[in-house]
């Protein structure tokens, strides 16, 4: 429809829009360029599980962070892994997606849920469910394990001192 002129714009994800660019269409904007659009890493557990299996939840957060470190540190591995699970995509397109993710730091090294992201979610949900505005988000969101790991220096140990600024910024904006 874009190529035929029936529509002027569409929301597309990489790598699907790469082929359209080669046919003369232009990217108007990319989601990571908008600070008010939130993409967050979230671990979802029932509170009972979280209470009973706190050690397991912490190990899951650590394993995920180590996978993100591997992603950022080893482009060849990341591209080949993506290719393994999406064989039709070209390696060049996968490599380009990787570069976009790295340039914009898309994958959270410090997976804290921010107050701003939660507020944006509440505003969006409140249009259909007004009662969500009265929800106490501190009863629903628990950043305590990530904050504990940050306080212990675990993320700095994993990612190095360069992660300190990102960590402090995320802690300052996190729901506590």
Backbone as ProteinMPNN parsed JSONL, in Angstrom:
{"seq_chain_A": "XXXXXXXXXXXXXXXXXXXXXXXXXXXXXXXXXXXXXXXXXXXXXXXXXXXXXXXXXXXXXXXXXXXXXXXXXXXXXXXXXXXXXXXXXXXXXXXXXXXXXXXXXXXXXXXXXXXXXXXXXXXXXXXXXXXXXXXXXXXXXXXXXXXXXXXXXXXXXXXXXXXXXXXXXXXXXXXX", "coords_chain_A": {"N_chain_A": [[0.816, -1.191, 0.0], [1.988, 1.203, 0.722], [3.928, 1.48, -1.297], [2.228, 1.596, -3.484], [0.948, 3.967, -3.101], [-1.45, 4.181, -1.688], [-1.48, 4.677, 1.02], [0.111, 7.058, 3.171], [1.958, 6.744, 5.226], [3.333, 4.364, 7.548], [3.593, 2.29, 10.446], [6.34, 0.489, 10.925], [8.569, -2.196, 11.657], [12.095, -2.807, 12.068], [13.617, -5.579, 10.54], [11.866, -5.143, 8.448], [11.255, -2.72, 7.151], [13.539, -2.118, 5.738], [13.709, -3.121, 3.126], [11.823, -1.543, 1.846], [13.032, 0.936, 1.94], [15.036, 0.613, 0.048], [13.552, 0.875, -2.166], [12.997, 3.478, -2.431], [11.441, 4.7, -0.45], [11.245, 6.706, 2.522], [12.452, 6.754, 5.889], [10.625, 8.189, 8.394], [10.781, 8.591, 11.129], [12.184, 6.967, 14.018], [11.301, 4.694, 16.577], [13.064, 4.552, 18.912], [14.012, 7.163, 18.918], [12.285, 8.716, 20.314], [11.839, 9.838, 23.398], [9.62, 9.675, 25.002], [8.341, 7.347, 24.444], [8.253, 4.248, 25.698], [10.316, 1.439, 26.085], [10.679, -1.357, 27.835], [12.439, -3.714, 29.871], [10.934, -6.291, 31.5], [10.258, -8.4, 34.218], [7.898, -10.693, 34.96], [6.132, -11.904, 37.616], [4.019, -13.81, 39.782], [3.075, -12.538, 42.963], [3.239, -14.366, 45.069], [4.967, -16.352, 44.055], [7.235, -14.798, 43.683], [7.822, -14.129, 46.321], [8.26, -16.684, 47.451], [10.216, -17.79, 45.792], [12.453, -16.102, 45.628], [15.23, -16.229, 45.282], [15.433, -17.635, 42.858], [14.212, -15.806, 41.132], [16.07, -13.722, 41.292], [18.309, -14.994, 40.154], [17.349, -15.322, 37.566], [17.182, -12.654, 36.688], [19.926, -12.03, 36.748], [20.927, -13.884, 34.863], [19.668, -12.973, 32.56], [20.782, -10.414, 32.334], [23.44, -11.147, 31.894], [23.149, -12.353, 29.398], [22.451, -10.122, 27.881], [24.816, -8.676, 28.108], [26.488, -10.399, 26.649], [25.258, -10.133, 24.172], [25.796, -7.381, 23.565], [28.607, -7.453, 23.579], [29.427, -9.283, 21.649], [28.992, -9.246, 18.559], [29.048, -10.987, 16.315], [28.178, -13.433, 17.399], [25.608, -12.663, 18.303], [24.327, -11.936, 15.88], [24.489, -14.368, 14.444], [22.971, -16.01, 16.1], [20.44, -14.787, 15.994], [19.949, -15.17, 13.279], [19.771, -17.94, 13.221], [17.275, -18.378, 14.359], [15.596, -16.986, 12.727], [15.717, -17.714, 9.839], [14.989, -16.756, 7.159], [15.723, -14.047, 7.038], [18.217, -11.795, 5.858], [21.735, -11.877, 6.497], [22.974, -9.409, 6.385], [20.84, -7.633, 6.879], [20.13, -8.419, 9.471], [22.476, -7.762, 10.788], [22.379, -5.015, 10.507], [20.089, -4.42, 12.056], [21.102, -5.189, 14.535], [23.118, -3.221, 14.826], [21.514, -0.93, 15.049], [20.19, -1.463, 17.481], [22.377, -1.506, 19.255], [23.486, 1.066, 18.935], [21.478, 2.655, 19.988], [21.217, 1.648, 22.481], [19.204, -0.239, 23.199], [18.513, -2.598, 24.625], [17.918, -3.188, 27.971], [20.384, -2.803, 30.362], [20.206, -2.441, 33.03], [17.516, -3.488, 34.471], [15.255, -1.784, 35.513], [12.015, -0.667, 36.335], [10.613, 2.251, 35.275], [9.209, 5.232, 36.777], [8.099, 7.016, 34.947], [7.542, 5.401, 32.682], [5.625, 3.716, 33.774], [3.645, 5.604, 34.412], [2.955, 6.486, 31.848], [1.835, 4.13, 30.888], [-0.348, 3.834, 32.626], [-1.83, 6.121, 31.904], [-2.496, 5.448, 29.264], [-3.991, 3.063, 29.632], [-6.039, 4.02, 31.262], [-7.861, 5.306, 29.653], [-9.658, 3.378, 28.794], [-10.129, 1.955, 31.11], [-10.84, 3.567, 33.698], [-10.462, 3.188, 36.473], [-7.882, 2.345, 36.877], [-6.316, 4.491, 37.428], [-6.352, 4.887, 40.173], [-4.85, 2.881, 41.209], [-2.368, 1.585, 43.336], [0.758, 1.646, 42.407], [3.087, 0.755, 43.604], [2.337, -1.513, 44.905], [2.124, -3.296, 42.914], [4.404, -3.29, 41.312], [7.698, -4.324, 41.764], [10.798, -3.383, 42.257], [12.825, -4.229, 43.845], [14.747, -6.377, 43.809], [16.426, -5.78, 41.623], [17.351, -3.288, 42.427], [18.721, -4.088, 44.736], [20.768, -5.682, 43.606], [22.085, -3.68, 42.174], [22.921, -1.996, 44.262], [24.714, -3.697, 45.512], [26.697, -3.661, 43.655], [26.701, -5.404, 41.538], [25.916, -5.089, 38.796], [27.818, -3.267, 37.883], [30.097, -4.82, 38.232], [29.598, -6.791, 36.321], [29.193, -5.368, 33.846], [31.117, -3.41, 33.89], [32.679, -0.274, 34.877], [31.612, 1.647, 33.203], [28.876, 1.393, 33.1], [27.849, 2.7, 35.228], [26.776, 5.384, 35.099], [24.421, 5.005, 33.599], [23.115, 3.246, 35.327], [22.757, 4.848, 37.658], [21.105, 6.861, 36.62], [18.847, 5.343, 35.937], [18.111, 4.349, 38.439], [17.418, 6.733, 39.723], [15.103, 7.387, 38.32], [13.407, 5.305, 38.823], [10.566, 3.411, 40.01], [10.218, 3.207, 43.376]], "CA_chain_A": [[0.0, 0.0, 0.0], [2.907, 2.345, 0.704], [4.512, 1.597, -2.637], [1.167, 1.932, -4.429], [0.439, 5.306, -2.824], [-2.743, 4.19, -1.01], [-1.263, 5.277, 2.334], [1.281, 7.934, 3.201], [2.919, 6.333, 6.24], [2.982, 3.157, 8.29], [4.498, 1.919, 11.523], [6.996, -0.756, 10.562], [9.747, -2.5, 12.453], [13.259, -3.332, 11.353], [14.193, -5.229, 9.255], [10.865, -5.13, 7.374], [11.256, -1.486, 6.365], [14.778, -1.988, 4.973], [13.428, -3.377, 1.708], [11.092, -0.389, 1.319], [14.014, 2.01, 1.747], [15.741, 0.383, -1.224], [12.627, 1.215, -3.249], [12.821, 4.918, -2.442], [10.691, 5.256, 0.677], [12.101, 7.284, 3.566], [12.077, 6.592, 7.287], [10.28, 9.495, 8.95], [11.286, 8.608, 12.498], [12.339, 5.65, 14.615], [10.782, 4.704, 17.947], [14.046, 4.926, 19.942], [14.273, 8.599, 18.895], [11.248, 9.376, 21.103], [12.048, 9.503, 24.803], [8.339, 9.456, 25.674], [7.864, 6.009, 24.106], [9.079, 3.423, 26.57], [10.532, 0.023, 25.859], [11.263, -1.782, 29.103], [12.595, -5.117, 30.209], [10.106, -6.545, 32.681], [10.114, -9.776, 34.666], [6.556, -10.769, 35.524], [5.925, -13.046, 38.511], [2.999, -13.668, 40.814], [3.732, -12.145, 44.205], [3.531, -15.561, 45.865], [6.181, -16.949, 43.495], [8.328, -13.872, 43.96], [8.154, -14.269, 47.742], [8.752, -18.034, 47.723], [11.339, -18.133, 44.925], [13.218, -14.878, 45.433], [16.548, -16.595, 44.755], [15.26, -17.981, 41.452], [13.95, -14.55, 40.418], [17.353, -13.013, 41.206], [19.15, -15.691, 39.165], [16.794, -15.013, 36.248], [17.629, -11.289, 36.357], [21.359, -12.107, 36.461], [21.129, -14.598, 33.592], [19.231, -12.077, 31.486], [21.805, -9.367, 32.212], [24.616, -11.745, 31.266], [22.822, -12.526, 27.981], [22.543, -8.793, 27.269], [26.245, -8.381, 27.98], [26.991, -11.19, 25.514], [24.729, -9.492, 22.975], [26.548, -6.154, 23.275], [30.036, -7.72, 23.434], [29.753, -10.268, 20.622], [28.091, -9.046, 17.431], [28.992, -12.191, 15.474], [27.31, -14.395, 18.089], [24.24, -12.142, 18.296], [23.798, -12.024, 14.513], [24.308, -15.779, 14.073], [21.857, -16.537, 16.895], [19.207, -14.255, 15.386], [19.802, -15.851, 11.984], [19.348, -19.313, 13.506], [15.851, -18.399, 14.69], [14.851, -16.329, 11.653], [16.553, -17.989, 8.659], [14.756, -15.999, 5.921], [16.341, -12.714, 7.054], [19.607, -11.771, 5.393], [22.713, -11.547, 7.527], [23.199, -7.96, 6.32], [19.73, -6.967, 7.572], [20.262, -8.727, 10.899], [23.602, -6.958, 11.251], [21.89, -3.629, 10.591], [19.23, -4.365, 13.246], [22.022, -5.217, 15.67], [23.748, -1.905, 14.939], [20.492, -0.005, 15.553], [19.996, -1.773, 18.906], [23.558, -1.103, 20.019], [23.609, 2.533, 18.879], [20.446, 3.274, 20.836], [21.219, 0.992, 23.791], [17.811, -0.654, 23.329], [18.332, -3.641, 25.631], [18.215, -2.675, 29.309], [21.393, -3.45, 31.195], [19.683, -2.309, 34.391], [16.081, -3.612, 34.179], [14.368, -1.121, 36.472], [10.802, -0.115, 35.744], [10.615, 3.668, 35.617], [7.943, 5.906, 37.102], [7.565, 7.622, 33.719], [6.959, 4.338, 31.858], [4.389, 3.293, 34.438], [2.653, 6.665, 34.249], [2.494, 6.426, 30.455], [0.97, 2.946, 30.801], [-1.596, 4.156, 33.328], [-2.586, 7.062, 31.07], [-3.041, 4.725, 28.11], [-5.015, 2.132, 30.105], [-7.137, 4.745, 31.911], [-8.869, 5.677, 28.658], [-10.657, 2.312, 28.769], [-10.362, 1.493, 32.479], [-10.488, 4.708, 34.553], [-10.086, 2.773, 37.83], [-6.448, 2.107, 36.951], [-5.681, 5.709, 37.974], [-6.286, 4.806, 41.635], [-4.03, 1.735, 41.565], [-1.078, 1.868, 43.978], [1.722, 0.913, 41.586], [4.104, 0.124, 44.456], [1.83, -2.84, 45.282], [2.15, -4.117, 41.707], [5.758, -3.304, 40.764], [8.729, -4.505, 42.784], [12.147, -3.221, 41.708], [13.765, -4.444, 44.943], [15.884, -7.246, 43.473], [17.351, -5.048, 40.748], [17.984, -2.273, 43.282], [19.668, -4.815, 45.596], [21.936, -6.027, 42.781], [22.795, -2.432, 41.88], [23.575, -1.556, 45.5], [25.836, -4.612, 45.757], [27.7, -3.453, 42.62], [26.706, -6.534, 40.613], [25.867, -4.648, 37.392], [29.136, -2.697, 37.571], [31.027, -5.94, 38.109], [29.315, -7.47, 35.061], [29.337, -4.51, 32.668], [32.222, -2.476, 34.056], [32.367, 1.042, 35.445], [30.888, 2.469, 32.224], [27.43, 1.262, 33.293], [27.483, 3.457, 36.433], [25.898, 6.527, 34.771], [23.114, 4.434, 33.223], [22.531, 2.704, 36.547], [22.318, 5.952, 38.523], [19.969, 7.499, 35.953], [17.697, 4.452, 36.054], [17.709, 4.32, 39.858], [16.753, 8.015, 40.016], [13.789, 7.422, 37.691], [12.68, 4.06, 39.083], [9.562, 3.324, 41.061], [10.848, 2.566, 44.553]], "C_chain_A": [[0.866, 1.264, 0.0], [3.461, 2.559, -0.698], [3.48, 2.004, -3.676], [0.547, 3.295, -4.191], [-0.925, 5.341, -2.151], [-2.662, 4.751, 0.407], [0.032, 6.069, 2.301], [2.358, 7.478, 4.183], [2.403, 5.074, 6.933], [4.018, 2.939, 9.386], [5.052, 0.541, 11.194], [8.213, -0.955, 11.447], [10.884, -2.955, 11.549], [13.234, -4.852, 11.502], [13.175, -5.072, 8.13], [10.902, -3.85, 6.542], [12.525, -1.305, 5.515], [14.524, -2.149, 3.472], [12.687, -2.197, 1.071], [12.026, 0.799, 1.093], [14.738, 1.85, 0.409], [14.865, 0.731, -2.418], [12.242, 2.692, -3.207], [12.02, 5.517, -1.305], [11.65, 5.699, 1.773], [11.549, 6.963, 4.953], [11.812, 7.983, 7.843], [10.835, 9.657, 10.363], [11.431, 7.168, 12.962], [11.938, 5.731, 16.072], [11.836, 5.076, 18.993], [14.392, 6.423, 19.964], [13.294, 9.381, 19.771], [11.356, 8.94, 22.553], [10.745, 9.223, 25.544], [7.659, 8.153, 25.248], [8.81, 5.048, 24.809], [9.118, 1.974, 26.104], [11.287, -0.453, 27.092], [11.437, -3.293, 29.15], [11.842, -5.333, 31.509], [10.099, -8.039, 32.966], [8.797, -9.854, 35.413], [6.411, -12.058, 36.314], [4.714, -12.764, 39.389], [3.73, -13.316, 42.102], [4.085, -13.355, 45.063], [4.813, -16.231, 45.369], [7.389, -16.091, 43.843], [8.781, -14.004, 45.41], [8.807, -15.615, 48.034], [10.048, -18.352, 46.978], [12.219, -16.912, 44.625], [14.597, -15.159, 44.832], [16.486, -16.933, 43.27], [15.034, -16.719, 40.617], [15.247, -13.754, 40.257], [18.268, -13.667, 40.18], [18.655, -15.427, 37.739], [17.238, -13.622, 35.785], [19.111, -11.304, 35.987], [21.624, -12.789, 35.119], [20.75, -13.711, 32.418], [20.269, -10.98, 31.257], [23.065, -9.921, 31.549], [24.375, -11.988, 29.772], [22.909, -11.191, 27.241], [24.004, -8.387, 27.109], [26.829, -9.131, 26.785], [26.524, -10.571, 24.208], [25.572, -8.277, 22.6], [28.026, -6.419, 22.987], [30.391, -8.565, 22.216], [28.75, -10.2, 19.466], [27.95, -10.309, 16.59], [28.06, -13.234, 16.09], [25.856, -13.938, 18.036], [23.598, -12.29, 16.918], [23.547, -13.48, 14.137], [23.163, -16.409, 14.855], [20.529, -16.06, 16.324], [18.923, -15.001, 14.08], [19.306, -17.289, 12.172], [17.837, -19.396, 13.733], [14.981, -17.664, 13.675], [15.63, -16.481, 10.345], [16.246, -17.164, 7.413], [15.43, -14.624, 5.885], [17.789, -12.803, 6.593], [20.529, -11.392, 6.546], [22.988, -10.046, 7.549], [22.093, -7.202, 7.051], [19.796, -7.203, 9.079], [21.386, -7.888, 11.507], [23.183, -5.498, 11.424], [20.97, -3.442, 11.794], [20.093, -4.344, 14.502], [22.638, -3.833, 15.892], [22.771, -0.861, 15.475], [20.299, -0.213, 17.055], [21.164, -1.283, 19.75], [23.681, 0.424, 20.067], [22.661, 3.204, 19.863], [20.336, 2.616, 22.208], [19.815, 0.479, 24.137], [17.599, -1.67, 24.448], [18.802, -3.138, 26.993], [19.299, -3.482, 30.011], [20.911, -3.482, 32.643], [18.152, -2.334, 34.265], [15.16, -3.066, 35.276], [13.158, -0.546, 35.734], [10.675, 1.334, 36.221], [9.218, 4.188, 35.954], [7.299, 6.465, 35.84], [6.914, 6.573, 32.815], [5.654, 3.848, 32.464], [3.293, 4.336, 34.276], [2.096, 6.677, 32.827], [1.542, 5.252, 30.26], [-0.37, 3.221, 31.453], [-2.445, 5.093, 32.479], [-3.233, 6.359, 29.879], [-4.173, 3.794, 28.535], [-6.238, 2.842, 30.665], [-8.197, 5.195, 30.924], [-9.99, 4.646, 28.61], [-11.044, 1.843, 30.165], [-9.964, 2.599, 33.451], [-10.014, 4.321, 35.955], [-8.583, 2.544, 37.975], [-5.711, 3.321, 37.527], [-5.515, 5.634, 39.493], [-5.433, 3.63, 42.119], [-2.718, 2.194, 42.206], [-0.017, 1.025, 43.282], [2.818, 0.241, 42.406], [3.655, -1.25, 44.95], [1.919, -3.813, 44.103], [3.581, -4.308, 41.19], [6.762, -3.399, 41.909], [10.096, -4.477, 42.103], [13.224, -3.644, 42.706], [14.958, -5.328, 44.588], [16.901, -6.526, 42.589], [18.072, -3.972, 41.554], [19.02, -2.912, 44.212], [20.94, -5.145, 44.811], [22.761, -4.781, 42.446], [23.573, -1.961, 43.104], [24.801, -2.417, 45.811], [26.952, -4.464, 44.718], [27.741, -4.547, 41.562], [26.718, -6.096, 39.151], [27.187, -4.015, 36.974], [30.178, -3.788, 37.408], [30.835, -6.629, 36.756], [29.678, -6.603, 33.854], [30.529, -3.556, 32.733], [31.726, -1.121, 34.538], [31.553, 1.92, 34.492], [29.381, 2.411, 32.411], [26.935, 2.138, 34.463], [26.516, 4.599, 36.14], [24.505, 6.038, 34.419], [22.39, 3.919, 34.467], [21.98, 3.811, 37.441], [21.097, 6.672, 37.935], [18.709, 6.646, 36.098], [17.207, 4.366, 37.493], [16.932, 5.595, 40.194], [15.331, 8.055, 39.438], [12.902, 6.239, 37.996], [11.593, 4.238, 40.131], [10.187, 2.575, 42.221], [9.813, 2.307, 45.622]], "O_chain_A": [[0.527, 2.262, -0.635], [3.463, 3.676, -1.216], [3.813, 2.684, -4.646], [-0.286, 3.744, -4.978], [-1.519, 6.414, -2.041], [-3.657, 5.244, 0.939], [0.932, 5.787, 1.509], [3.535, 7.787, 3.999], [1.211, 4.766, 6.906], [5.171, 3.352, 9.261], [4.321, -0.449, 11.186], [8.811, 0.008, 11.925], [10.67, -3.421, 10.43], [12.84, -5.342, 12.56], [13.561, -4.886, 6.976], [10.611, -3.887, 5.347], [12.567, -0.421, 4.659], [15.062, -1.4, 2.657], [12.896, -1.889, -0.102], [11.83, 1.577, 0.16], [15.017, 2.834, -0.276], [15.354, 0.867, -3.54], [11.285, 3.111, -3.858], [11.927, 6.74, -1.203], [12.732, 5.134, 1.931], [10.336, 6.909, 5.157], [12.675, 8.859, 7.773], [11.299, 10.734, 10.738], [10.862, 6.256, 12.362], [12.206, 6.733, 16.735], [11.53, 5.857, 19.894], [14.998, 6.899, 20.923], [13.46, 10.588, 19.95], [11.007, 7.811, 22.898], [10.762, 8.598, 26.604], [6.525, 7.886, 25.649], [10.013, 5.037, 24.549], [8.094, 1.374, 25.778], [12.401, -0.003, 27.359], [10.673, -4.043, 28.542], [12.081, -4.643, 32.5], [9.951, -8.849, 32.051], [8.605, -9.147, 36.402], [6.545, -13.156, 35.773], [4.422, -11.61, 39.701], [4.866, -13.739, 42.314], [5.127, -13.363, 45.718], [5.652, -16.634, 46.175], [8.433, -16.601, 44.249], [9.978, -13.993, 45.695], [9.788, -15.686, 48.774], [10.884, -19.102, 47.481], [12.669, -16.726, 43.494], [15.071, -14.412, 43.976], [17.379, -16.563, 42.508], [15.595, -16.577, 39.53], [15.491, -13.176, 39.197], [18.935, -12.971, 39.415], [19.459, -15.322, 36.813], [17.622, -13.439, 34.63], [19.511, -10.661, 35.017], [22.449, -12.323, 34.333], [21.435, -13.699, 31.396], [20.593, -10.656, 30.114], [23.689, -9.241, 30.734], [25.295, -11.843, 28.967], [23.386, -11.136, 26.107], [24.384, -7.817, 26.087], [27.581, -8.556, 25.997], [27.288, -10.488, 23.246], [26.012, -8.151, 21.458], [28.639, -5.676, 22.22], [31.546, -8.565, 21.788], [27.799, -10.978, 19.398], [26.84, -10.663, 16.193], [27.251, -13.843, 15.39], [24.965, -14.74, 17.754], [22.45, -12.723, 16.81], [22.501, -13.798, 13.57], [22.452, -17.261, 14.321], [19.594, -16.848, 16.187], [17.791, -15.409, 13.82], [18.514, -17.787, 11.373], [17.199, -20.374, 13.343], [13.754, -17.718, 13.76], [16.143, -15.501, 9.806], [17.171, -16.882, 6.651], [15.68, -14.094, 4.803], [18.495, -13.763, 6.901], [20.131, -10.668, 7.459], [23.212, -9.473, 8.615], [22.37, -6.237, 7.764], [19.547, -6.291, 9.867], [21.252, -7.369, 12.615], [23.591, -4.835, 12.377], [21.052, -2.424, 12.482], [19.84, -3.568, 15.424], [22.671, -3.338, 17.018], [23.156, -0.002, 16.268], [20.251, 0.754, 17.815], [20.971, -0.715, 20.825], [23.948, 0.997, 21.123], [23.009, 4.204, 20.492], [19.471, 2.976, 23.007], [19.304, 0.732, 25.229], [16.591, -1.602, 25.151], [19.948, -2.714, 27.145], [19.154, -4.686, 30.226], [21.177, -4.431, 33.38], [17.55, -1.299, 33.98], [14.388, -3.809, 35.882], [13.288, -0.006, 34.636], [10.635, 1.602, 37.421], [8.204, 3.667, 35.49], [6.08, 6.394, 35.683], [5.854, 6.824, 32.243], [4.688, 3.594, 31.745], [2.137, 3.99, 34.031], [0.894, 6.859, 32.632], [0.549, 5.371, 29.542], [-1.415, 2.881, 30.898], [-3.651, 4.885, 32.348], [-4.379, 6.641, 29.531], [-5.207, 3.739, 27.87], [-7.354, 2.331, 30.56], [-9.335, 5.444, 31.324], [-11.15, 5.004, 28.407], [-12.166, 1.383, 30.378], [-8.853, 2.572, 33.981], [-9.239, 5.058, 36.564], [-8.068, 2.549, 39.092], [-4.607, 3.186, 38.053], [-4.612, 6.267, 40.04], [-5.312, 3.414, 43.325], [-2.041, 3.08, 41.685], [0.094, -0.174, 43.539], [3.415, -0.736, 41.956], [4.481, -2.063, 45.366], [1.799, -5.024, 44.288], [3.92, -5.379, 40.686], [6.686, -2.657, 42.888], [10.493, -5.442, 41.451], [14.411, -3.444, 42.449], [16.074, -5.051, 45.026], [18.107, -6.658, 42.796], [19.274, -3.768, 41.381], [20.081, -2.333, 44.446], [22.05, -4.917, 45.291], [23.991, -4.829, 42.437], [24.737, -1.574, 42.999], [25.805, -1.915, 46.316], [28.021, -5.057, 44.863], [28.687, -4.623, 40.778], [27.451, -6.669, 38.345], [27.632, -4.199, 35.841], [31.048, -3.694, 36.542], [31.815, -7.01, 36.115], [30.383, -7.051, 32.95], [30.901, -2.96, 31.722], [30.524, -0.86, 34.598], [30.874, 2.845, 34.938], [28.671, 3.293, 31.929], [25.728, 2.29, 34.654], [25.533, 4.768, 36.86], [23.513, 6.596, 34.889], [21.19, 4.138, 34.63], [20.853, 3.713, 37.925], [20.175, 7.043, 38.662], [17.626, 7.174, 36.354], [16.0, 4.316, 37.731], [15.906, 5.539, 40.873], [14.451, 8.694, 40.015], [11.778, 6.156, 37.502], [11.685, 5.091, 41.013], [10.634, 1.438, 42.067], [10.142, 1.777, 46.684]]}, "name": "protein", "num_of_chains": 1, "seq": "XXXXXXXXXXXXXXXXXXXXXXXXXXXXXXXXXXXXXXXXXXXXXXXXXXXXXXXXXXXXXXXXXXXXXXXXXXXXXXXXXXXXXXXXXXXXXXXXXXXXXXXXXXXXXXXXXXXXXXXXXXXXXXXXXXXXXXXXXXXXXXXXXXXXXXXXXXXXXXXXXXXXXXXXXXXXXXXX"}
